[in-house]
Each structure stands twice: as C-alpha cells, then as structure tokens.
Amino acid sequence: MMQDYRAVVIGGSAGSFQVVVKILQSLPKNFNYPVFLCLHRLKHIRSGFVEALSLKSNIPVIEPYDKTHIKSGIAYLAPANYHMYVELANQISLSTEESVNHSRPSIDLTYMSTAQSYRQKLVGIILSGANRDGAAGMKKIAELGGTTIVQDPQECEVRTMTEATLNITKVTHIYKTDQIIHFLKSINK
C-alpha cells in the first residue's frame, strides 16, 4: 500500500548544497507537496542563496515571511539567521530566538515542528553536514511515524550530521542522492 504523504523536509549543512540543487532540479514541476529546506549558511550573506537554488529548481523556491501560508509545490527555504517553524495552522513562523546547536536556522527546530504538524505523513531527509544539528529532529520525525531518509554517509562530503542521526535513530532508509530523488519522484501523485 502506498503511504499517503503531505510534506517533505530537508536539512543539511557543509557539503549539502549541490545535493539540494540536484534534488530540486529533479523534482517534477507538478510536485504535490510543500518542501521545507533548512540549510546552514553564513548569516551575513543575505542574497544569492535563494536565487542560486531558484535558477536550478523545477519548483519555486522562496524564503518565507512570518505567517506565510503553506502551499504544495513550493520549496520554503529557512531565511538566513531565522529559525523556521511549521505550524498546525498550515503556516510558517519565523523566530530570532537563541541559536540551537550553534545554528540559526536550526534544523532540529524545523524538523520537530514539521513532525508535529504532519506526523506519519512527513518525509524527513538529512544530508551532509559538519555538526549534529538535525539528529534529534530526525529522531522526533521517526517517533511520530514519519519516513526518515539519511544520505548515505559514504557519499557525504562531511558525515557528522548523518552519522549523528544514525547513532540515535533507526531510520527508514539510507540512500545515495539518486535514490533520494527516485523516492521523491515515486511518492508524487
């Protein structure tokens, strides 16, 4: 039986940018789910990042404002220096609270809020990264019944993030980039 999904959340840090580009390039234009992207980047660089992703992506990539209403087929990129939460009211909230795991945006906070909102209808994906941010959030996604995918550490430029996740969570899949893309295409209906 095919799982009924409603959203995809992707987190990454060092070494994840090209993987995210490849995923966004490969998604069909009619992708039926919102995609939440929480990627670590330099706080003081405000522009260029969303534009670089947009140029390559098959679906629109936007940096949401506080209280942005969530729509399918759009990738929402956590703005630099803001935590991004997904609320039950089908909207995004932004916050400048303290950094978590030395990170703002915090992948853990985005994962935990999407897990609460979508539960077993969520696909959580963690990519290459140099710190442990995201591991606790992936554990929460798994606990609430979501599908968890870890980029194969053998393929990661930096394995810390994926290995930290694998150390504390029994994940659904360990996939290379092409397998992640194949999975996302297969759930689109």
For each residue, the residues with C-beta under 8 A, 3 or more apart:
1:
2: 187 189
3: 120 121 147 187
4: 121
5: 8 33 121 122 123 147 187
6: 33 118 121 122
7: 33 34 35 36 86 114 117 118 121 122 123
8: 5 33 34 35 36 122 123 125 184
9: 35 36 37 38 86 110 111 114 122 123 124 125 141
10: 20 23 35 36 37 38 39 125 126 127
11: 37 38 39 107 110 111 124 125 126 127 129 133 134 137 161
12: 15 16 17 19 20 39 40 107 126 127 128 129 134 151 161
13: 16 39 40 103 107 127 128 129 130 131 133 158 161
14: 40 128 129 130 157 158
15: 12 18 19 127 128 129 130 156 157 158
16: 12 13 19 20 39 127 128 129 151 157
17: 12 20 21 39
18: 15 21 22
19: 12 15 16 22 23 127 128 151 177 180
20: 10 12 16 17 23 24 37 39 53 127
21: 17 18 24 25 52 53 56 57
22: 18 19 25 26 177 181
23: 10 19 20 26 27 177 180 181 184
24: 20 21 27 35 53 56 57 58 59 61 75
25: 21 22 56 57 58
26: 22 23 58 181 184 185
27: 23 24 31 35 57 58 59 184 185 188
28: 31 58 185 188
29: 58 59 73
30: 73 188
31: 27 28 35 58 59 72 73 184 188
32: 72 73 188 189
33: 5 6 7 8 72 73 187 188
34: 7 8 70 71 72 73 74 75 76
35: 7 8 9 10 24 27 31 59 74 75 76
36: 7 8 9 10 75 76 78 84 86 110 114
37: 9 10 11 20 53 61 75 76 77 78
38: 9 10 11 78 84 105 106 107 110 111 134
39: 10 11 12 13 16 17 20 49 77 78 105
40: 12 13 14 103 105 107 129 131 133
41: 45 49 80
42: 45 80
43: 80 81 104
44: 80
45: 41 42 48 49 80
46: 80
47: 50 51
48: 45 51 52
49: 39 41 45 52 53 77 80
50: 47 53 54 61 62 63 77
51: 47 48 54 55
52: 21 48 49 55 56
53: 20 21 24 37 49 50 56 57 61 75 77
54: 50 51 57 60 61
55: 51 52
56: 21 24 25 52 53
57: 21 24 25 27 53 54 60 61 75
58: 24 25 26 27 28 29 31
59: 24 27 29 31 35 73 74 75
60: 54 57 73 74 75
61: 24 37 50 53 54 57 74 75 77
62: 50 68 74 75 76 77
63: 50 76 77 78 79
64: 68 76 77 79 84 92 94
65: 68 94
66: 92 93 94
67: 91 92 93
68: 62 64 65 76 91 92
69: 90 91
70: 34 74 76 86 90 91 92
71: 34 74
72: 31 32 33 34
73: 29 30 31 32 33 34 59 60
74: 34 35 59 60 61 62 70 71
75: 24 34 35 36 37 53 57 59 60 61 62
76: 34 35 36 37 62 63 64 68 70 84 92
77: 37 39 49 50 53 61 62 63 64
78: 36 37 38 39 63 82 83 84 105 110
79: 63 64 82 84 94 105
80: 41 42 43 44 45 46 49 105
81: 43 96 104 105
82: 78 79 94 95 96 104 105
83: 78 94 95 96 97 100 104 105 106 109 110
84: 36 38 64 76 78 79 92 93 94 105 109 110
85: 92 93 94 95 109 110 113
86: 7 9 36 70 92 110 113 114 117 118
87: 90 91 92 93 113 117
88: 116 117
89:
90: 69 70 87
91: 67 68 69 70 87
92: 64 66 67 68 70 76 84 85 86 87
93: 66 67 84 85 87
94: 64 65 66 79 82 83 84 85
95: 82 83 85
96: 81 82 83 104
97: 83 104
98: 104
99: 102 103 104 106
100: 83 103 104 106 108 109 133
101: 106 107 108 131 132 133
102: 99 131 133
103: 13 40 99 100 106 107 131 133
104: 43 81 82 83 96 97 98 99 100
105: 38 39 40 78 79 80 81 82 83 84 109 110
106: 38 83 99 100 101 103 109 110 133
107: 11 12 13 38 40 101 103 110 111 126 129 133 134 137
108: 100 101 111 112 133 134 135 136 137
109: 83 84 85 100 105 106 112 113 137
110: 9 11 36 38 78 83 84 85 86 105 106 107 113 114 137
111: 9 11 38 107 108 114 115 124 134 136 137 138 140 141
112: 108 109 115 116 136 137 140
113: 85 86 87 109 110 116 117
114: 7 9 36 86 110 111 117 118 122 124 141
115: 111 112 118 119 122 124 137 140 141 143 144 146
116: 88 112 113 119 144
117: 7 86 87 88 113 114 122
118: 6 7 86 114 115 121 122 146
119: 115 116 122 144 145 146
120: 3 144 145 146
121: 3 4 5 6 7 118 146
122: 5 6 7 8 9 114 115 117 118 119 141 144 146 147
123: 5 7 8 9 146 147 149 183 184 187
124: 9 11 111 114 115 137 138 141 142 146 147 148 149
125: 8 9 10 11 149 150 151 180
126: 10 11 12 107 129 134 135 138 148 149 150 151 161 162 165
127: 10 11 12 13 15 16 19 20 151 156 161 162
128: 12 13 14 15 16 19 151 156 157 158 159 161 162
129: 11 12 13 14 15 16 40 107 126 133 134 156 158 160 161 162
130: 13 14 15 158 160 161
131: 13 40 101 102 103 160 161
132: 101 135 136 160 161 164
133: 11 13 40 100 101 102 103 106 107 108 129 161
134: 11 12 38 107 108 111 126 129 137 138 161 164 165
135: 108 126 132 138 139 161 164 165 167 168 169
136: 108 111 112 132 139 140 168
137: 11 107 108 109 110 111 112 115 124 134 140 141
138: 111 124 126 134 135 141 142 148 150 165 169 171
139: 135 136 142 143 165 168 169
140: 111 112 115 136 137 143 144
141: 9 111 114 115 122 124 137 138 144 146 147 148
142: 124 138 139 145 146 148 169 170 171 172
143: 115 139 140
144: 115 116 119 120 122 140 141
145: 119 120 142
146: 115 118 119 120 121 122 123 124 141 142
147: 3 5 122 123 124 141 172 173
148: 124 126 138 141 142 165 169 171 172 173
149: 123 124 125 126 171 172 173 174 175 180 183
150: 125 126 138 153 162 165 166 171 173 174 175
151: 12 16 19 125 126 127 128 155 156 162 174 175 176 177 180
152: 155 156 162 174 175 176
153: 150 156 159 162 163 166 174
154:
155: 151 152 176 177
156: 15 127 128 129 151 152 153 159 161 162
157: 14 15 16 128
158: 13 14 15 128 129 130 161
159: 128 153 156 162 163
160: 129 130 131 132 163 164
161: 11 12 13 126 127 128 129 130 131 132 133 134 135 156 158 164 165
162: 126 127 128 129 150 151 152 153 156 159 165 166
163: 153 159 160 166 167
164: 132 134 135 160 161 167 168
165: 126 134 135 138 139 148 150 161 162 168 169 171
166: 150 153 162 163 169 171 174
167: 135 163 164
168: 135 136 139 164 165
169: 135 138 139 142 148 165 166
170: 142
171: 138 142 148 149 150 165 166 174
172: 142 147 148 149
173: 147 148 149 150 179 183
174: 149 150 151 152 153 166 171
175: 149 150 151 152 179 180 183
176: 151 152 155 179 180
177: 19 22 23 151 155 180 181
178: 181 182
179: 173 175 176 182 183
180: 19 23 125 149 151 175 176 177 183 184
181: 22 23 26 177 178 184 185
182: 178 179 185 186
183: 123 149 173 175 179 180 186 187
184: 8 23 26 27 31 123 180 181 187 188
185: 26 27 28 181 182 188
186: 182 183
187: 2 3 5 33 123 183 184
188: 27 28 30 31 32 33 184 185
189: 2 32
